[in-house]
Amino acid sequence: MARKVANAAGGGIVDELFQRITELEAEVQENRNLNVRVGELVDLVSELMAPVASQDPARIEAALAKFERSL
């Protein structure tokens, strides 16, 4: 009830703000998902650096397979 009164008094600003908050929450979640993905890619690069430097094909294949399973 208070929201309706405040919204009416503010010319619809309350509903606009609630909509914007909902949009921002979705964008924050998308950003979190992207950050997780970037972390996975950093892990992959880290896992590949040592095997590539040591020319260990089995470890390279294992790291790539692990990454592909995460997709």
N, C-alpha and C positions, 0 to 999 in steps of 0.2 A: 504494500500500500504506500509506504513512504517513498519507494522508488518511483511509483507512478506520479505521485504528487511532485517530487523533485524533477522528474522528467518533464511534466507539464509546465512547471514553473520555469524550467531552463530551456524551453523550446526544443525539447528532444535531445538535449546534449547528453543526458544520462544513458539513454539507449545507444547513442553513438559511441560513448566511452566504453560501455560494456562490449559492443561489437569490436571496437579497436583492441580491447584487452584480449578478447577471444582470438583475434587475428595475430596479435603479438605472441600469445602463448603457442599457437601453431608454428609460428616462425622460430621461436625458441626451441621447440621440439625438433624441428627440421635441422636447426643448427647443431643441436646435440647429436643427431643422427650423423650429420656430416663429420663432426668431430670424432665420433667413434670410427667412422670409415677412414679418416685421415690417420688415426692411431693405428688401425689395422695395416694401412699401407706403410707406415713408418716401421712397424714390426716386420713386415715382409722384407723391406729393404735391408733392415738390420740382419735378418736371418740370411739374406742372400749375400751380404757383403763378405762374411767369413768364408762360406763355402766357395764362393767365386774366387776369392783371393787364394784359397788353398786348392782350387780346382777339384773340389769334391762333388762329382756329378750326382751322387746319391742324395746328398744333403740339399743340393740345388733343386732336384726333382721333388723331394719331400716338402721343401718350403713352398714351391709353386703349387703343389697339390693341396697343401693346407690352405693356401690363399684361395684357390679355386673353390674349395668346399665352403669357404666363408661367403661366397658371392650369393 
